[in-house]
Amino acid sequence: MTAAPSPLSETALDELADAIATGATVAGLGESTRFAHETFGVRDELFRRLVRRHGFRALALQDDASVGAMLDAYVTGGAGTAASALESAWRPWRTAEMAAALDWIRAFNQDHPDDPIRILGVKPAQARPADYDAVLEHVRRAAPHRLAELASHLEPIRTAHEIDEHVQRARGLHPGRPFAEHARDALAIVGHLPGDAVLPRMRLIVDFHERSVAGRDDYAGDAQTWAETITDHQRRTSHRVAYWDGIAHTSASPTTLGLAPQRGPQPTVGGVLRRHYGEGYVSVAIGFHHGDLGVATVPEPAPDWLDSRLGAADRPVHWLDLRAGEPRRRWDGPAKVRVISGVYDPSRDAAEHLAIASLPEAFDVLVHLRQVSPVRRLPA
């Protein structure tokens, strides 16, 4: 339940949380990587202060609605453990740090039964591994002679629920044929069989693969839909909301990924929230200079990157509020910001960034850590 240790002092964390909360209806707490213990720790500590000191009562996560419901059930007193609640979650959430965050929320809710923190997944409900099992079982019963053919389509693609298809491609693990094509072929088999009870599950599977990063060949999510999940919840409940995601999504203005510059600036969830709430959406970027993330050792950033400029202070951690006059003037203008995704490759580190037209338009508050270490993965 204890938060990951933060290099920021208690006083500094209090001041930072106070700055973020000022005027905020929704706070986007974005990380430049999902692999760093320290960036998660800062975000978790800030969230706890936003809850205790400023009345935030909702946590929005990049995951689907069904996972959000499972996590919400756990923190509001449901059975099981934090680890079991995370079993179906997106793989980056399946860490000891996230489990500790859930346990803290659960304990807070036990102490505040009439004013609990709620959790929501911002993405629509998606296919789960159980859907593949149900489809296979249906065909085993209805048309056993088609089972092997169906399995040849479904078994390779269900691996995307453990390692995203685009990550499999980047790591040389992908079997070759696009998963969306396999899914559509599986739907054709199921659609011609008697009984339609599993067709909704099969269509969910197709939708999952067609709308994935690999299926769309696009790293940008569905910004409008994800943001509407947050605004709908906030409107219904009047709760102040913290939104945890990567900075490419929490940025309050469009971002261009260095890995896909030809696509140009892409819309963001934070951009939709900024248009909806104005200054009531506060965008926070938590980044780092260098470190060992377990999956890779990340070198010092390129000299023209924001992370290099922030690292010039050579301090373990510091933060800036770009809404103030002098810092805004000093840091105004375009910027390149480090991002480390699941497809990160140190050999192409120069491309592992996002570009923004105006730093203060994208991020209201910057938190910079000098060095980071890996998150602790939960046992499979």
C-alpha positions as CSV (number, residue, x, y, z in Angstrom):
1,M,0.0,0.0,0.0
2,T,3.0,2.3,0.5
3,A,3.7,4.4,-2.6
4,A,6.8,3.9,-4.6
5,P,9.5,6.1,-3.0
6,S,9.6,9.6,-4.6
7,P,12.8,11.6,-5.1
8,L,10.7,14.7,-4.3
9,S,10.4,15.7,-0.7
10,E,7.0,15.7,1.1
11,T,6.9,19.4,1.0
12,A,7.7,19.6,-2.7
13,L,5.0,17.0,-3.4
14,D,2.5,19.0,-1.5
15,E,3.4,22.2,-3.3
16,L,3.3,20.4,-6.7
17,A,-0.1,18.8,-6.0
18,D,-1.4,22.2,-4.8
19,A,-0.2,23.8,-8.1
20,I,-1.8,21.0,-10.2
21,A,-5.1,21.2,-8.3
22,T,-5.5,24.9,-8.6
23,G,-8.5,25.4,-10.9
24,A,-8.4,21.8,-12.1
25,T,-11.5,19.7,-12.9
26,V,-9.5,17.1,-14.6
27,A,-5.7,16.5,-14.2
28,G,-3.9,14.6,-16.9
29,L,-0.9,13.0,-15.1
30,G,1.2,11.7,-18.1
31,E,4.4,9.7,-18.1
32,S,7.0,9.6,-20.8
33,T,7.3,5.9,-20.2
34,R,5.3,3.1,-18.6
35,F,8.4,1.2,-17.5
36,A,9.9,3.5,-14.8
37,H,9.5,3.0,-11.1
38,E,10.2,6.6,-10.3
39,T,7.9,8.2,-12.7
40,F,5.1,6.0,-11.5
41,G,6.0,6.8,-8.0
42,V,5.7,10.6,-8.5
43,R,2.4,10.2,-10.3
44,D,1.0,7.9,-7.5
45,E,2.1,10.3,-4.8
46,L,0.6,13.3,-6.6
47,F,-2.7,11.4,-7.0
48,R,-2.8,10.5,-3.3
49,R,-2.4,14.2,-2.5
50,L,-5.0,15.2,-5.0
51,V,-7.4,12.9,-3.3
52,R,-6.6,13.8,0.3
53,R,-6.0,17.5,0.0
54,H,-8.1,18.5,-3.0
55,G,-11.1,16.1,-3.2
56,F,-10.3,14.2,-6.4
57,R,-12.5,11.1,-6.5
58,A,-12.1,9.5,-9.8
59,L,-9.2,7.8,-11.6
60,A,-9.4,7.3,-15.4
61,L,-7.0,4.8,-17.0
62,Q,-6.1,3.8,-20.5
63,D,-7.8,0.4,-20.5
64,D,-11.2,-0.8,-21.5
65,A,-14.5,-0.4,-19.6
66,S,-14.7,-4.0,-18.4
67,V,-11.2,-3.8,-16.9
68,G,-12.1,-0.4,-15.3
69,A,-15.2,-2.1,-13.8
70,M,-13.1,-4.9,-12.4
71,L,-10.6,-2.5,-10.8
72,D,-13.4,-0.4,-9.5
73,A,-15.1,-3.4,-7.9
74,Y,-11.8,-4.3,-6.1
75,V,-11.2,-0.8,-4.7
76,T,-14.8,-0.5,-3.6
77,G,-14.6,-3.7,-1.5
78,G,-14.8,-6.6,-3.9
79,A,-13.2,-10.0,-3.4
80,G,-9.7,-11.0,-4.3
81,T,-6.4,-9.1,-4.4
82,A,-5.0,-6.2,-6.3
83,A,-2.9,-8.6,-8.3
84,S,-5.9,-10.7,-9.2
85,A,-7.9,-7.6,-10.2
86,L,-5.1,-6.7,-12.6
87,E,-4.9,-10.1,-14.3
88,S,-7.0,-8.9,-17.2
89,A,-5.6,-5.4,-17.3
90,W,-3.4,-4.0,-20.1
91,R,0.0,-5.4,-19.5
92,P,1.7,-2.1,-18.5
93,W,-0.6,-1.9,-15.5
94,R,0.3,-5.3,-14.2
95,T,3.0,-4.1,-11.8
96,A,3.7,-4.1,-8.1
97,E,3.5,-0.3,-8.2
98,M,0.0,-0.4,-9.6
99,A,-1.1,-3.1,-7.2
100,A,0.1,-0.8,-4.3
101,A,-1.9,2.1,-5.8
102,L,-5.0,0.0,-5.9
103,D,-4.5,-1.2,-2.3
104,W,-4.2,2.4,-1.2
105,I,-7.4,3.4,-3.0
106,R,-9.2,0.4,-1.4
107,A,-8.0,1.4,2.1
108,F,-9.1,5.0,1.5
109,N,-12.5,3.9,0.4
110,Q,-12.9,1.7,3.5
111,D,-12.2,4.8,5.6
112,H,-14.5,6.9,3.4
113,P,-17.5,4.7,2.5
114,D,-19.7,7.6,1.7
115,D,-17.1,9.4,-0.5
116,P,-15.1,6.7,-2.4
117,I,-12.7,7.0,-5.2
118,R,-14.0,5.4,-8.4
119,I,-12.0,3.9,-11.3
120,L,-13.0,3.9,-14.9
121,G,-11.4,2.6,-18.1
122,V,-11.6,5.2,-20.9
123,K,-11.8,2.7,-23.8
124,P,-15.0,0.9,-24.9
125,A,-15.4,-2.7,-23.7
126,Q,-13.0,-5.0,-25.7
127,A,-12.6,-8.7,-26.4
128,R,-11.1,-10.7,-23.5
129,P,-9.4,-14.1,-23.7
130,A,-12.6,-15.7,-22.5
131,D,-14.3,-14.6,-25.7
132,Y,-11.9,-16.7,-27.7
133,D,-12.6,-19.7,-25.5
134,A,-16.4,-19.2,-25.9
135,V,-16.1,-19.0,-29.7
136,L,-13.9,-22.1,-29.9
137,E,-16.2,-24.1,-27.6
138,H,-19.2,-23.1,-29.7
139,V,-17.6,-24.4,-32.9
140,R,-16.4,-27.5,-31.1
141,R,-20.0,-28.3,-30.4
142,A,-21.7,-27.0,-33.5
143,A,-19.1,-27.9,-36.2
144,P,-16.2,-29.9,-34.9
145,H,-14.9,-30.4,-38.4
146,R,-14.2,-26.6,-38.6
147,L,-12.5,-26.4,-35.2
148,A,-8.9,-26.8,-36.3
149,E,-9.4,-24.2,-39.1
150,L,-10.9,-21.8,-36.6
151,A,-8.1,-22.4,-34.0
152,S,-5.5,-21.7,-36.7
153,H,-6.9,-18.1,-36.9
154,L,-7.7,-17.5,-33.2
155,E,-4.8,-19.0,-31.4
156,P,-2.0,-16.8,-33.0
157,I,-4.0,-13.6,-32.5
158,R,-5.1,-14.1,-28.9
159,T,-1.4,-13.5,-28.0
160,A,-2.0,-9.8,-28.6
161,H,-3.7,-9.8,-25.2
162,E,-0.3,-10.5,-23.6
163,I,2.0,-8.6,-26.0
164,D,0.4,-6.0,-28.3
165,E,0.6,-6.9,-32.0
166,H,2.7,-3.9,-32.9
167,V,5.1,-4.8,-30.1
168,Q,5.4,-8.3,-31.4
169,R,6.3,-6.9,-34.8
170,A,9.0,-4.7,-33.2
171,R,10.5,-7.5,-31.2
172,G,10.5,-10.0,-34.1
173,L,7.9,-12.2,-32.4
174,H,5.0,-11.7,-34.9
175,P,4.0,-14.8,-36.9
176,G,3.5,-12.8,-40.1
177,R,-0.1,-12.4,-41.2
178,P,-2.0,-9.3,-39.8
179,F,-4.1,-10.3,-36.9
180,A,-7.1,-8.4,-38.2
181,E,-7.1,-10.6,-41.3
182,H,-7.1,-13.8,-39.1
183,A,-10.0,-12.3,-37.1
184,R,-12.1,-11.6,-40.1
185,D,-11.5,-15.1,-41.5
186,A,-12.6,-16.5,-38.1
187,L,-15.8,-14.4,-38.2
188,A,-16.6,-15.8,-41.7
189,I,-16.4,-19.3,-40.3
190,V,-18.5,-18.6,-37.3
191,G,-21.0,-16.6,-39.3
192,H,-21.9,-19.5,-41.5
193,L,-22.6,-21.9,-38.7
194,P,-25.9,-22.6,-37.0
195,G,-26.6,-20.5,-33.9
196,D,-25.6,-16.9,-33.4
197,A,-25.1,-16.8,-29.7
198,V,-21.3,-16.2,-30.0
199,L,-21.4,-13.8,-32.9
200,P,-21.3,-10.7,-30.6
201,R,-18.1,-12.2,-29.0
202,M,-16.6,-12.9,-32.4
203,R,-17.3,-9.4,-33.6
204,L,-15.7,-8.0,-30.4
205,I,-12.6,-10.0,-31.3
206,V,-12.6,-8.5,-34.9
207,D,-13.1,-5.0,-33.5
208,F,-10.2,-5.5,-31.0
209,H,-7.7,-6.3,-33.8
210,E,-9.0,-3.9,-36.3
211,R,-8.8,-1.0,-33.8
212,S,-5.4,-1.9,-32.4
213,V,-2.3,0.1,-33.1
214,A,-1.2,-2.6,-35.6
215,G,-4.7,-2.9,-37.1
216,R,-5.0,0.9,-37.7
217,D,-1.3,1.3,-38.4
218,D,-1.5,4.3,-36.1
219,Y,-0.3,5.0,-32.6
220,A,-2.9,7.6,-31.8
221,G,-5.9,6.4,-29.9
222,D,-9.5,7.4,-30.4
223,A,-9.1,10.7,-28.6
224,Q,-12.7,11.9,-28.8
225,T,-14.2,8.6,-27.4
226,W,-11.7,8.3,-24.6
227,A,-12.2,11.9,-23.6
228,E,-16.0,11.6,-23.6
229,T,-15.7,8.7,-21.1
230,I,-14.0,11.1,-18.7
231,T,-16.3,14.1,-19.4
232,D,-19.5,11.9,-19.1
233,H,-18.3,10.5,-15.7
234,Q,-17.4,14.0,-14.5
235,R,-20.7,15.4,-15.6
236,R,-22.7,12.7,-13.9
237,T,-20.8,12.7,-10.6
238,S,-19.2,16.2,-10.4
239,H,-16.1,14.4,-9.3
240,R,-12.6,15.9,-10.0
241,V,-10.8,13.3,-12.1
242,A,-7.2,12.3,-12.4
243,Y,-6.3,10.7,-15.8
244,W,-3.3,8.4,-16.0
245,D,-1.8,7.8,-19.4
246,G,1.3,8.4,-21.5
247,I,2.2,12.0,-22.4
248,A,1.3,11.4,-26.1
249,H,-2.3,11.1,-24.9
250,T,-2.4,13.5,-21.9
251,S,-0.8,16.4,-23.9
252,A,-3.3,19.3,-24.2
253,S,-2.3,19.9,-27.9
254,P,-1.6,17.7,-30.9
255,T,1.6,15.6,-30.9
256,T,3.7,14.2,-33.7
257,L,5.5,10.9,-33.0
258,G,9.1,10.8,-34.0
259,L,8.5,7.2,-35.1
260,A,5.8,8.3,-37.5
261,P,6.5,11.9,-38.6
262,Q,4.8,11.4,-41.9
263,R,1.4,11.4,-40.1
264,G,1.9,14.9,-38.7
265,P,0.2,16.2,-35.6
266,Q,-2.3,13.8,-34.1
267,P,-5.3,14.7,-31.8
268,T,-5.0,13.8,-28.2
269,V,-7.3,13.0,-25.3
270,G,-5.8,15.9,-23.4
271,G,-6.6,18.2,-26.4
272,V,-10.2,17.2,-26.3
273,L,-10.3,17.8,-22.6
274,R,-8.7,21.2,-23.0
275,R,-11.3,22.2,-25.5
276,H,-14.0,21.0,-23.1
277,Y,-12.7,22.4,-19.8
278,G,-10.4,25.1,-20.9
279,E,-7.9,25.8,-18.0
280,G,-9.9,23.3,-16.0
281,Y,-7.9,20.6,-17.7
282,V,-4.4,20.6,-16.3
283,S,-1.7,18.7,-18.3
284,V,1.2,17.3,-16.4
285,A,4.3,15.7,-18.0
286,I,6.5,13.4,-15.9
287,G,9.7,12.6,-17.7
288,F,13.3,11.6,-17.2
289,H,16.8,12.1,-18.5
290,H,18.3,8.5,-18.6
291,G,18.2,5.2,-16.9
292,D,17.8,1.4,-16.9
293,L,14.2,0.4,-17.6
294,G,14.8,-3.3,-17.6
295,V,13.5,-3.7,-21.1
296,A,16.3,-1.4,-22.3
297,T,18.9,1.0,-21.1
298,V,18.0,4.5,-22.2
299,P,20.9,6.9,-22.9
300,E,21.2,10.6,-22.3
301,P,18.8,12.5,-24.6
302,A,19.7,14.4,-27.7
303,P,21.0,17.9,-27.0
304,D,18.0,19.6,-28.6
305,W,15.4,17.7,-26.6
306,L,13.5,19.2,-23.7
307,D,14.8,16.4,-21.5
308,S,18.4,17.5,-22.1
309,R,17.5,21.1,-21.3
310,L,15.8,20.1,-18.1
311,G,18.7,17.8,-17.2
312,A,21.2,20.6,-17.5
313,A,20.3,21.6,-13.9
314,D,21.9,18.2,-12.9
315,R,19.4,17.8,-10.0
316,P,17.8,14.5,-9.1
317,V,14.3,15.9,-9.7
318,H,12.7,19.3,-10.2
319,W,9.4,20.7,-11.5
320,L,8.2,23.8,-13.4
321,D,4.8,25.4,-13.7
322,L,4.7,26.8,-17.2
323,R,1.5,28.7,-16.5
324,A,3.4,31.4,-14.7
325,G,4.7,34.4,-16.7
326,E,8.5,34.0,-16.6
327,P,8.7,30.2,-17.1
328,R,6.1,30.4,-19.9
329,R,8.2,33.0,-21.7
330,R,11.4,31.1,-21.1
331,W,10.1,27.7,-22.3
332,D,7.7,28.8,-25.0
333,G,8.1,27.4,-28.5
334,P,8.3,24.0,-30.1
335,A,9.9,21.1,-28.3
336,K,10.9,17.5,-28.7
337,V,10.1,15.3,-25.7
338,R,11.4,11.8,-25.0
339,V,8.9,8.9,-25.1
340,I,9.7,5.3,-24.4
341,S,7.0,2.9,-25.6
342,G,6.7,-0.8,-25.9
343,V,8.6,-0.8,-29.2
344,Y,11.5,1.3,-27.9
345,D,14.9,0.4,-29.5
346,P,18.0,2.2,-28.2
347,S,19.6,2.0,-31.6
348,R,17.0,4.5,-32.9
349,D,16.8,6.6,-29.8
350,A,16.9,9.8,-31.9
351,A,13.4,8.9,-33.2
352,E,12.0,8.0,-29.8
353,H,10.3,11.3,-29.1
354,L,7.2,13.3,-29.7
355,A,7.2,16.8,-31.2
356,I,4.9,19.6,-30.1
357,A,4.4,23.0,-31.6
358,S,4.3,24.8,-28.2
359,L,5.5,23.4,-25.0
360,P,3.3,25.5,-22.7
361,E,0.2,24.7,-24.8
362,A,0.9,21.0,-24.5
363,F,1.9,20.8,-20.8
364,D,1.1,23.1,-17.9
365,V,3.5,21.4,-15.4
366,L,6.7,19.6,-16.0
367,V,8.3,17.1,-13.6
368,H,11.8,15.9,-14.6
369,L,13.7,13.0,-13.0
370,R,17.4,12.7,-13.6
371,Q,17.6,8.9,-13.5
372,V,15.1,6.0,-13.4
373,S,14.9,2.3,-12.7
374,P,12.5,-0.5,-13.8
375,V,9.0,-1.0,-12.5
376,R,8.4,-4.4,-10.8
377,R,6.3,-6.7,-12.9
378,L,3.7,-8.9,-11.2
379,P,4.2,-12.7,-11.7
380,A,2.4,-14.0,-14.7
